[in-house]
Amino acid sequence: MEITRGLEAFEALRPRLHGIAYRMTASVADAEDLCQDTWLRWQSVDLSSVDNPEAYLVSVITRLSIDRLRSAAHRRENYVGPYLPEPMVERTGDGRAASPTDPGDAAVLADSLTYAFLVLMDELTAPERAVLLLHDVFSYQFDEVAAAVDSTPAAVRQLASRARKKLDGRASAAPPTSADAHREALINLAMAVASGDIESVMAVLAPDVVQLDDGGPARRAARRPIVGPDRVARMWVNLAKRVEPTRTMEVVQVNGTLGLYFTEHGEPYMVVSVRLNADGLVDRIHAQLNPEKLRHLA
């Protein structure tokens, strides 16, 4: 009976636990591993001694995520080129965004899942990241956050304040954009690229557009940000000229917003996430090409 009760409690909270771990590590593989590690620890607990299963499990996965981030710090510092998250890709049939499945406030959770937000979170230390996510995104009170990260309410308040100051003035979320507008912008970009006309591509890009490519050590990609509509447009047009006949493209959800998923010989090749500005122009492009970070899509 206790085993069944423990399993039911864990499964009910699994979406939230996975959501915390993924936002902390920006890795689907790490989030799944951390959920498994949390489950193993949960199995060894005397449930009669746990007053609040959610508080216990959130504390465990938060601390495991902090440890995972710290152990990966050296790997990130020596990474080749921009370091982007592993994408969460969902096919929706018509390419329209579905509602977030995480518990809690859907709008806030959706914003915190976007590529732009996760890239921004890399500006924070692991404890700052944990505190900001638990309080500002998942709506836990500071005393609950303090228990989760083994600190005091006063200390986590300071951490949250420091994290917000680091992110202050930097655009972490896109302006509200309908799925139809996002889809139209993606189609216009794809059609402009296919036409091979640089001016047409530039017409759908914002003046301050920036593209980040993560190819890792195994895939050829830009090692520095590509800045400006002219450079971004030329890169896409040149890429289109070298497209293999075995490469396919489809519109999918990428971390909660519409993006593009490319395959080659049936295997994942690239996932592209775009962000629109208030004028409906593409101002951020994130392209994930690292095979290691696309492996979960195969």
Buried (B, 14 or more C-beta within 10 A) or exposed (E): EEEEEBEEBBEEBBBBBBBBBBBBBBBBBBBBBBBEBBBEBBEEBEBEEBEEBBBBBBBBBBBBBBEBBEEBEEEEEEBBBBBBBBBBBBEEEEBBBEEBEBBBBEEBBBBBBBBBBBBBBBEBBBBBBBBBBBBBBBEBEBEBBBBBBEBEBEBBBBBBEBBEEBBEEEBBBBEEBEBEEBBBBBBBBBEBBBEEEBEBBBBBBBEEBBBBBBBBEEBEBBEEEBEBBBBBBBBBBEEBEEEEEEEEBEBBBBBBBBBBBBBBEEEBBBBBBBBBBEEBBBBBBBBBBBBEBBEBBE
